[in-house]
Amino acid sequence: MQDHNMLTYIKDVLENMPSDWLNLTTHRLNIYDEKLAKTQFLEQFEILYTNHNSQSSSLHELPTAFDYIRLGHPLSCVLEWVIAKTHHLKAEHVISFSSMTIPILAVLRKNLLDNKNTQIVYTGELPDFFNTEILQHVYGYTFDIKHVEDASAISEFDGSTVFISQQDDIYNFDLIPNVDFFININAQLGSILLINGEQNEGYISEIQHVRRRETIAMTPANTLVTLKHLVEQSSINHKTSTIETNKTQVLASIKEITSTGIEALVASSGLSMQYAIMMGLIHDAFEKHKGKSIKIVVPPNCYGGTNDQARRIAACIDTVEVMDLPVDGGKDMVQSIDIVLDKIAEEDAVPYIIAEIPTNPRVEVPDLIKLKDVLSKERKTRDGETAIDPVFILDQTFCPNVHFLGEDNILSTVRTIAYVSGSKFPSGGQCTAGYCVANKKSEALMDNIKLHLRLCDNEATDLQMEILAKQLPSMNQRIHDAYKNTREFVTFINATLPEANINFVSEDLAEQGFTPSVFSLDLPTKGNTEEEKESYKRALNLKLINLMINKIPNESKYCVSYGQLKGCYWTIPATSTQGTTKEGDKDYIARVAISPDMDLERHKNVFLDFVESIS
């Protein structure tokens, strides 16, 4: 096919595409192979293209491109494929971002680790939030920056040349040999990065991983806009933004939900928010504790993105080190924090602690009074000086309704920042945007966090704010209803399969407000050796999950979702959310997430079938 025929085909695809391509934030893991992320989808998409097949049923059968929509999705893959095809490149050479800044940072990160020079060349203007001084002194990136009237003026350079162009037709690239990375940016849509030349193929996986951990892909809605204009070969029409109206509503809802008085920050995803928190805190440490080492304390088995992102930051900044915090499966969070803070105090270092409450996947809640006491405890350095007090970074995604930071709440007297992944309860699974709040004790930290959220261009998009404005007011009711379903299902499993070990909150904790709608299930096992027992249990996990999704395909899914509006979601943390976690810290158990709207009786009946099949 010629380009005209290709664009005609893409137009047909856009008319016939499944609604999930636009609306899902997390996809089914049973039709997803992480090792073949994007490539498997595009290989089969290419076959459809070759056969002129754009039927809705055929598009629906394509495998999942990425497990999370924030790091890629069918529409972003199609956009990148079309642009690459136009320039006779492999599809992996084109990567789209919601952020205008992060693709630049992705190249700078790789070159920092490789000790390679970078020059950033641009026409027109750079975004006003691109802060050269902070990128060099906080992130540690080194680069030269140069303005040109025309790309043809770019000369050879000993290192990488990044060319940035701000334009409406974000999908159009004029390739020239002296440029290694072309980045087209558009304030309404985000950016598209094109990796030029085989000599730069080593950057592809590194840049993809930055998109996975520190930001999100161009959103499905914005990708669709871009593709439609690409097909029509027209410029993007700039719509009037309604973000300020929606933002006012969102911030008011967050304030009411969290019982905090400090204005919240809203990011494009939970990990985008976490990245801004971490870089903002590191910036604060550079300003207030010059020359001191910074310790990021993270549970080794926590959500893979959190763990991985912390270690990636430490890899780039010499003064930052990650320390493990055992919190789950028999380990006491409070005791672990006490031990690790004593060590950090002795070294006169700056402590930042990231932890989930309830923990994931074991759904454990520490003694909160003891937690407050251990975080408030005054410690001494080895020289007898007062040690730097910690900042507690609380991921409360499982229970965003619990009040931790308000004036009279349990952590009001401890420097604490709390954040929530928005693809869960805040949006009901309709967008990825996340938010963070602070107590009064941490108010001074929010300015730097906001600065880094803007610098990375990771603030929530207009549509994300619109979705949150609509969904947040009903969040607490959805949490209540989902918890009721979860408690009933857990009670049923306890009665039906008493040998199983269920990790869920107690009735007492629920009365205190901890009402998650997720539990983990350790199924009974058998065998003569530990290896045989573990192997049997893992097989049983999959048997249960497969039975559920096959018997109740409209509701039960093999997926990592949580806080969705409908259905029931099953996953094995070790093979999904803990993807980058060290093998010895992974949890090969079943994690189950329940929604407020599901056929609970049907799920009970299928679980009963499972129990009978193994008895």
PADREN-56339 format. One record per residue (C-alpha): residue in one letter; x, y, z. Coordinates in steps of 0.25 Angstrom, whole numbers. Example, Ala and Ser with C-alpha at 12.3 -4.5 7.8 and 13.67 -1.06 7.14 Angstrom:
// residues 2
REC type    c1    c2    c3
REC    a    49   -18    31
REC    s    55    -4    29
END
This chain:
// residues 615
REC type    c1    c2    c3
REC    m     0     0     0
REC    q     4    14    -2
REC    d     3    25     9
REC    h   -10    29     4
REC    n   -16    15     5
REC    m    -9    14    19
REC    l   -16    26    23
REC    t   -29    21    18
REC    y   -28     8    25
REC    i   -25    16    38
REC    k   -37    24    36
REC    d   -45    11    35
REC    v   -38     6    48
REC    l   -42    18    56
REC    e   -57    17    51
REC    n   -57     2    55
REC    m   -48     1    67
REC    p   -53    -5    80
REC    s   -58     5    91
REC    d   -47    -1   100
REC    w   -36     5    92
REC    l   -41    19    97
REC    n   -47    16   111
REC    l   -39     5   118
REC    t   -27     9   128
REC    t   -23    -6   130
REC    h   -24   -17   121
REC    r   -25   -32   123
REC    l   -13   -40   126
REC    n   -18   -53   120
REC    i   -16   -47   106
REC    y    -3   -40   110
REC    d    11   -44   109
REC    e    21   -34   115
REC    k    33   -39   107
REC    l    25   -36    95
REC    a    19   -22    99
REC    k    15   -14    87
REC    t    22   -23    77
REC    q    12   -35    78
REC    f     0   -25    76
REC    l     7   -18    64
REC    e    11   -31    57
REC    q    -3   -35    57
REC    f    -8   -21    54
REC    e     1   -22    42
REC    i    -5   -35    37
REC    l   -19   -28    37
REC    y   -13   -16    30
REC    t    -7   -25    19
REC    n   -20   -32    17
REC    h   -28   -19    17
REC    n   -36   -24    29
REC    s   -41   -13    38
REC    q   -53   -20    43
REC    s   -57   -17    57
REC    s   -57   -32    61
REC    s   -43   -34    56
REC    l   -38   -22    63
REC    h   -45   -27    76
REC    e   -37   -40    75
REC    l   -23   -33    75
REC    p   -15   -36    88
REC    t   -13   -25    99
REC    a    -1   -16    95
REC    f     3   -12   109
REC    d    -3   -16   123
REC    y    -5    -1   127
REC    i   -10    10   118
REC    r    -1    20   125
REC    l    11    13   118
REC    g     5    10   104
REC    h    -8     5    98
REC    p   -14     1    85
REC    l   -16    15    80
REC    s    -2    20    83
REC    c     4     8    77
REC    v    -4    11    64
REC    l     1    25    64
REC    e    15    21    66
REC    w    14    11    55
REC    v     8    20    45
REC    i    19    31    47
REC    a    30    20    47
REC    k    24    14    34
REC    t    24    28    27
REC    h    39    29    30
REC    h    43    15    27
REC    l    46    12    41
REC    k    43     1    51
REC    a    31     5    60
REC    e    40     4    73
REC    h    47    16    68
REC    v    35    25    71
REC    i    30    27    85
REC    s    19    37    89
REC    f    18    44   102
REC    s     7    52   110
REC    s    19    60   115
REC    m    26    70   107
REC    t    39    70   116
REC    i    41    55   119
REC    p    46    50   106
REC    i    57    60   107
REC    l    60    55   121
REC    a    60    41   116
REC    v    71    44   107
REC    l    79    52   117
REC    r    77    40   127
REC    k    83    30   118
REC    n    95    39   114
REC    l    97    42   129
REC    l    99    28   132
REC    d   107    26   119
REC    n   116    38   122
REC    k   112    44   108
REC    n   110    58   103
REC    t    97    64    99
REC    q    93    76    92
REC    i    79    81    92
REC    v    75    89    79
REC    y    62    96    77
REC    t    54   105    68
REC    g    44   115    74
REC    e    43   114    89
REC    l    45   104    99
REC    p    33   102   109
REC    d    34   112   120
REC    f    35   101   131
REC    f    48    95   125
REC    n    58    99   136
REC    t    72    97   131
REC    e    78   100   145
REC    i    69    90   152
REC    l    72    79   142
REC    q    87    81   144
REC    h    88    83   159
REC    v    77    74   164
REC    y    75    63   153
REC    g    90    63   151
REC    y    88    64   135
REC    t    99    71   127
REC    f    96    77   113
REC    d    98    89   104
REC    i    86    97    99
REC    k    85   104    86
REC    h    75   112    78
REC    v    74   111    63
REC    e    65   117    53
REC    d    65   105    44
REC    a    69    90    46
REC    s    78    90    34
REC    a    87    99    43
REC    i    90    88    52
REC    s   105    83    51
REC    e   112    70    55
REC    f   114    68    70
REC    d   122    59    78
REC    g   110    52    86
REC    s    95    52    84
REC    t    88    63    77
REC    v    73    65    82
REC    f    65    74    73
REC    i    52    80    79
REC    s    41    86    70
REC    q    28    92    76
REC    q    17    90    65
REC    d     3    88    63
REC    d     5    76    53
REC    i    12    68    64
REC    y    12    56    55
REC    n    21    62    44
REC    f    36    60    44
REC    d    47    65    34
REC    l    58    56    37
REC    i    73    61    35
REC    p    85    53    38
REC    n    92    61    49
REC    v    80    59    59
REC    d    79    47    67
REC    f    66    50    74
REC    f    55    58    68
REC    i    44    63    78
REC    n    31    69    74
REC    i    24    76    85
REC    n    10    81    86
REC    a     4    88    98
REC    q   -10    82    96
REC    l    -5    68    93
REC    g     9    64    98
REC    s    20    60    90
REC    i    25    50    80
REC    l    40    45    80
REC    l    46    39    68
REC    i    60    32    70
REC    n    68    34    57
REC    g    78    24    52
REC    e    82     9    56
REC    q    94    15    65
REC    n    83    20    75
REC    e    75     7    76
REC    g    81     4    89
REC    y    73    16    95
REC    i    59    10    91
REC    s    57     1   103
REC    e    63    11   113
REC    i    53    22   108
REC    q    42    13   108
REC    h    45    10   123
REC    v    45    25   126
REC    r    31    25   120
REC    r    27    13   129
REC    r    32    19   142
REC    e    33    34   142
REC    t    21    38   133
REC    i    11    33   124
REC    a     9    31   109
REC    m     1    41   101
REC    t   -13    39   106
REC    p   -23    31    97
REC    a   -32    43    95
REC    n   -20    52    91
REC    t   -15    40    82
REC    l   -28    39    75
REC    v   -28    54    73
REC    t   -14    53    67
REC    l   -18    41    58
REC    k   -31    47    53
REC    h   -23    60    48
REC    l   -12    51    43
REC    v   -22    44    34
REC    e   -28    57    30
REC    q   -14    63    28
REC    s   -19    75    35
REC    s   -13    84    47
REC    i   -19    82    61
REC    n   -30    91    65
REC    h   -27    97    79
REC    k   -40    95    88
REC    t   -43   105    99
REC    s   -38    98   112
REC    t   -48    95   123
REC    i   -37    90   133
REC    e   -38   102   143
REC    t   -53   100   145
REC    n   -51    85   147
REC    k   -38    87   155
REC    t   -46    95   165
REC    q   -56    84   167
REC    v   -45    73   168
REC    l   -37    81   178
REC    a   -50    84   186
REC    s   -53    69   186
REC    i   -39    64   190
REC    k   -40    74   202
REC    e   -53    69   207
REC    i   -49    54   205
REC    t   -35    55   211
REC    s   -39    66   222
REC    t   -27    74   219
REC    g   -26    89   217
REC    i   -13    89   208
REC    e   -16    90   193
REC    a   -14    77   186
REC    l    -6    74   174
REC    v   -12    66   162
REC    a    -3    58   153
REC    s    -4    50   140
REC    s    -3    37   148
REC    g     1    31   162
REC    l    15    29   158
REC    s    16    43   151
REC    m    12    48   165
REC    q    22    40   172
REC    y    33    44   163
REC    a    30    59   166
REC    i    29    56   181
REC    m    43    49   181
REC    m    50    59   172
REC    g    43    71   180
REC    l    48    65   193
REC    i    62    62   188
REC    h    62    77   183
REC    d    58    81   197
REC    a    70    73   203
REC    f    80    79   194
REC    e    75    93   199
REC    k    74    90   214
REC    h    84    79   216
REC    k    95    82   206
REC    g   105    71   205
REC    k    97    60   213
REC    s    93    47   207
REC    i    79    44   204
REC    k    72    31   208
REC    i    60    26   201
REC    v    54    15   209
REC    v    45     6   202
REC    p    38    -8   205
REC    p    45   -18   196
REC    n    32   -25   192
REC    c    24   -13   189
REC    y    18    -9   176
REC    g    28   -11   166
REC    g    27     3   160
REC    t    30    10   174
REC    n    42     1   176
REC    d    48     2   162
REC    q    46    17   162
REC    a    53    19   175
REC    r    65    11   170
REC    r    65    18   157
REC    i    66    31   164
REC    a    77    26   173
REC    a    85    21   160
REC    c    86    36   155
REC    i    89    44   168
REC    d   101    40   175
REC    t    96    45   189
REC    v    83    36   188
REC    e    83    22   193
REC    v    71    12   194
REC    m    69     4   207
REC    d    60    -7   209
REC    l    48    -7   219
REC    p    42   -20   222
REC    v    27   -18   225
REC    d    19   -30   220
REC    g    16   -44   223
REC    g    21   -45   237
REC    k    30   -33   237
REC    d    25   -21   246
REC    m    26    -8   239
REC    v    27     0   252
REC    q    39    -8   256
REC    s    46    -8   243
REC    i    44     7   242
REC    d    50     9   256
REC    i    62     1   252
REC    v    65     7   239
REC    l    63    22   244
REC    d    73    19   255
REC    k    83    15   245
REC    i    80    27   236
REC    a    81    36   248
REC    e    95    31   252
REC    e   100    34   238
REC    d    93    48   239
REC    a    86    46   226
REC    v    72    51   221
REC    p    61    40   222
REC    y    50    39   212
REC    i    41    27   215
REC    i    31    21   205
REC    a    20    11   210
REC    e     6     7   206
REC    i    -5     6   217
REC    p   -11    -4   216
REC    t     1   -11   210
REC    n     0   -18   196
REC    p    -2   -30   194
REC    r    -4   -35   209
REC    v   -14   -23   213
REC    e    -7   -21   226
REC    v    -9    -8   235
REC    p     2    -5   245
REC    d    -1     0   259
REC    l    -3    15   255
REC    i    -1    20   269
REC    k    13    13   270
REC    l    15    17   255
REC    k    13    32   259
REC    d    22    30   271
REC    v    34    24   264
REC    l    33    35   253
REC    s    33    46   263
REC    k    44    40   272
REC    e    56    49   273
REC    r    69    42   269
REC    k    83    46   270
REC    t    95    45   260
REC    r   108    38   264
REC    d   113    52   268
REC    g   102    55   277
REC    e    94    65   269
REC    t    79    64   266
REC    a    77    56   254
REC    i    68    60   242
REC    d    54    56   244
REC    p    48    47   233
REC    v    37    50   223
REC    f    27    39   222
REC    i    22    37   208
REC    l     9    30   209
REC    d     3    22   198
REC    q   -12    21   202
REC    t   -18    16   189
REC    f   -24     4   196
REC    c   -32    13   205
REC    p   -32    28   200
REC    n   -44    30   209
REC    v   -36    29   222
REC    h   -32    42   229
REC    f   -18    42   232
REC    l   -13    57   231
REC    g   -24    66   236
REC    e   -22    75   248
REC    d   -26    64   258
REC    n   -23    52   250
REC    i   -12    41   254
REC    l    -1    47   245
REC    s    -4    62   247
REC    t     9    64   255
REC    v    19    56   246
REC    r    24    61   233
REC    t    15    53   223
REC    i    11    54   209
REC    a     0    45   204
REC    y    -3    41   190
REC    v   -13    32   182
REC    s   -13    26   169
REC    g   -24    31   161
REC    s   -27    19   152
REC    k   -33    13   164
REC    f   -44    19   173
REC    p   -43    33   169
REC    s   -47    31   155
REC    g   -53    18   156
REC    g   -43    13   146
REC    q   -46    23   135
REC    c   -33    31   135
REC    t   -19    29   141
REC    a   -18    43   148
REC    g   -13    43   163
REC    y   -12    53   174
REC    c    -4    56   186
REC    v    -7    64   199
REC    a     1    69   211
REC    n    -2    72   225
REC    k     2    86   231
REC    k    15    80   236
REC    s    19    77   221
REC    e    13    90   215
REC    a    27    96   212
REC    l    30    83   204
REC    m    19    85   194
REC    d    25    97   186
REC    n    37    88   181
REC    i    28    76   178
REC    k    19    85   170
REC    l    31    91   163
REC    h    36    77   159
REC    l    22    73   155
REC    r    22    85   145
REC    l    36    83   141
REC    c    33    69   136
REC    d    20    74   130
REC    n    13    62   138
REC    e     1    70   142
REC    a   -13    64   139
REC    t   -18    67   126
REC    d   -31    74   123
REC    l   -39    61   121
REC    q   -33    55   133
REC    m   -38    66   142
REC    e   -52    66   135
REC    i   -53    51   139
REC    l   -48    53   153
REC    a   -58    65   155
REC    k   -69    55   151
REC    q   -64    43   159
REC    l   -58    48   172
REC    p   -71    52   179
REC    s   -76    38   178
REC    m   -63    31   182
REC    n   -66    29   197
REC    q   -79    23   194
REC    r   -73    13   184
REC    i   -62    10   194
REC    h   -73     6   204
REC    d   -81    -2   195
REC    a   -69   -10   189
REC    y   -64   -13   204
REC    k   -78   -19   207
REC    n   -77   -28   195
REC    t   -62   -32   199
REC    r   -65   -35   213
REC    e   -77   -44   209
REC    f   -68   -51   199
REC    v   -57   -53   209
REC    t   -66   -58   219
REC    f   -72   -68   209
REC    i   -58   -73   205
REC    n   -54   -75   220
REC    a   -66   -83   222
REC    t   -65   -91   209
REC    l   -49   -93   209
REC    p   -45   -91   223
REC    e   -31   -97   220
REC    a   -28   -85   211
REC    n   -21   -73   217
REC    i   -28   -60   214
REC    n   -21   -46   216
REC    f   -31   -36   219
REC    v   -34   -25   229
REC    s   -41   -29   242
REC    e   -55   -24   246
REC    d   -48   -15   257
REC    l   -39    -8   246
REC    a   -51    -7   237
REC    e   -59     0   248
REC    q   -47    10   249
REC    g   -49    13   234
REC    f   -40     3   227
REC    t   -50    -2   217
REC    p   -41    -7   205
REC    s   -48   -16   194
REC    v   -36   -24   191
REC    f   -31   -37   198
REC    s   -20   -47   196
REC    l   -22   -62   196
REC    d   -12   -73   200
REC    l   -18   -85   195
REC    p   -16   -99   203
REC    t    -5  -107   197
REC    k     2  -121   198
REC    g    15  -128   194
REC    n    27  -134   200
REC    t    36  -123   199
REC    e    35  -108   199
REC    e    38  -107   184
REC    e    26  -117   182
REC    k    17  -109   191
REC    e    20   -96   185
REC    s    19  -102   171
REC    y     5  -108   174
REC    k     0   -95   180
REC    r     4   -86   168
REC    a    -3   -96   159
REC    l   -15   -95   168
REC    n   -15   -80   168
REC    l   -16   -80   152
REC    k   -27   -91   152
REC    l   -36   -83   161
REC    i   -33   -70   153
REC    n   -35   -77   140
REC    l   -48   -83   145
REC    m   -54   -70   149
REC    i   -50   -62   136
REC    n   -56   -74   128
REC    k   -68   -76   135
REC    i   -71   -61   137
REC    p   -64   -54   126
REC    n   -73   -41   126
REC    e   -69   -39   141
REC    s   -57   -46   145
REC    k   -43   -42   138
REC    y   -29   -46   140
REC    c   -25   -32   142
REC    v   -17   -23   153
REC    s   -29   -13   154
REC    y   -34    -8   167
REC    g   -46     2   170
REC    q   -53     0   157
REC    l   -67     3   155
REC    k   -71   -12   151
REC    g   -66   -26   152
REC    c   -56   -34   159
REC    y   -41   -34   156
REC    w   -31   -45   159
REC    t   -16   -45   158
REC    i    -3   -51   164
REC    p     5   -39   169
REC    a    19   -47   166
REC    t    16   -47   151
REC    s     9   -33   150
REC    t    10   -22   160
REC    q    23   -27   165
REC    g    30   -29   151
REC    t    43   -22   155
REC    t    43   -27   169
REC    k    55   -36   174
REC    e    50   -51   172
REC    g    52   -54   187
REC    d    42   -43   191
REC    k    31   -46   181
REC    d    17   -51   185
REC    y    12   -63   178
REC    i    -2   -62   183
REC    a   -15   -58   177
REC    r   -20   -44   179
REC    v   -34   -41   177
REC    a   -41   -27   175
REC    i   -56   -26   177
REC    s   -64   -15   171
REC    p   -77    -9   177
REC    d   -85   -14   165
REC    m   -84   -29   162
REC    d   -91   -42   162
REC    l   -86   -47   176
REC    e   -95   -59   176
REC    r   -90   -64   163
REC    h   -75   -62   168
REC    k   -79   -70   181
REC    n   -84   -82   172
REC    v   -72   -82   163
REC    f   -63   -82   175
REC    l   -71   -94   181
REC    d   -69  -101   168
REC    f   -54   -99   170
REC    v   -54  -104   184
REC    e   -61  -117   180
REC    s   -51  -119   168
REC    i   -39  -119   178
REC    s   -46  -127   189
END
